[in-house]
Amino acid sequence: MEDELLARWQELSDELQAKQVQLLAVSKYAPDQAVETLIQAGQQCFGESRPQALRDRAGRWSDSDWHMIGPLQKNKAKYIGRHASMWHSCESLETARAVAGHVSGRALPVLIQVNITNNPAQHGINPENAALFAEQLSAQDGLRLAGLMGMVGKDGDMRKAFRQLRLLRDELFGGSFAELCMGMSGDYRIAIEEGATIVRLGTVLFGSRIQR
């Protein structure tokens, strides 16, 4: 299994490096041994959706970068402010202020999660509210607005949604230098074609049956 994991990682790494896209290994369901294997191979960035798990893994592998990718409750803000390398799922100013209160000696990079499909069942702010939200977030000490993040459901027009998010990023940041995190195992190639700078890969990397 370790050889298979390394082979998948190498193939994906080569593909993404050639396109200058960052691979975020979604390790939230992966066992520690799989994480250790990838760290030893050279993988730097990992995504966790549970704040306590991020805290624990950031403590164990402090030289790696641990990204918070799931919805965040305000009462778990301390784990992200203290231990995350990047926070992907910012959609609330109140929670952002709580996270910032636990950041010390740095500015935590933050991505605004945008609901690019206007699906009420999905997390994220509405695109029409993004400009004001970005302005308010940028004024928050302890945080650094780094870009946007969004997800597309299986039934949506992936390419159209990704393109709209890229255009929103360009509009808000005055160009393409800010991060644009979009695309997962089933749609990352389309996301890259539409301008993603970070893709979040779990199943295609770790396999569908691997669990902690």
Phi, psi and omega in degrees: 000322179298318179297320179295318179298314181295323179294317178296316181298316181296318179296314179293319180299315180297317180298315184284324178298323180296336181254007178057045178243137182278133175269117172257111181281114182279099189261010189299333178252359186276143177288162182302324183296321178294319177298314179301319179300315181289323177299316179296330180282341178122003177290132186257322191248133182229149180245130178235145180253353179247120187303318180293324178295321176298315178303312184295318182285327175295327176289324181283318181239075188288343179276350178268165180257125184247117184257133175274118186244353183258172175303144185236127173273146185301327183286354176253011186299328184298326181294325182281316179299326183271330193236341184282146173272332175205146178246116188270340197246038182285122179217008183217126178294324179298315178292323178299319178294323178295317177297314182301329180294346180250007178268131182224131174074016180196177170240120183283122176293136185230138171251134174281128175275123182250133177277086190282351178253001182053036179267117182296344179277349181258155177281164175118158179275157178289143182305323182292344178262000189293321184297312179295318180298317179297319179297316180291320180293323181296337181276356185274116176299143178094347179238149176233115179293118187250346181157204184234157175222146176201157179232153180238135176289165183296333185267355184272172174278095187301309185299316180297316181294316179297319180296319179296322179292320177298316180296323177294317176301313181297322180292315184288326187252004176069028180151193189255017184280338182283157181291147177224100183263111177202149181103130177231196189304323185272348186218015188293329180292322175295317179300319179296317178300332181265005170112011179301141173254341177225133172238146184252111187241122178242287185301316183294339180265303185275342185095158187280343186255356184282130182222155174290000000 
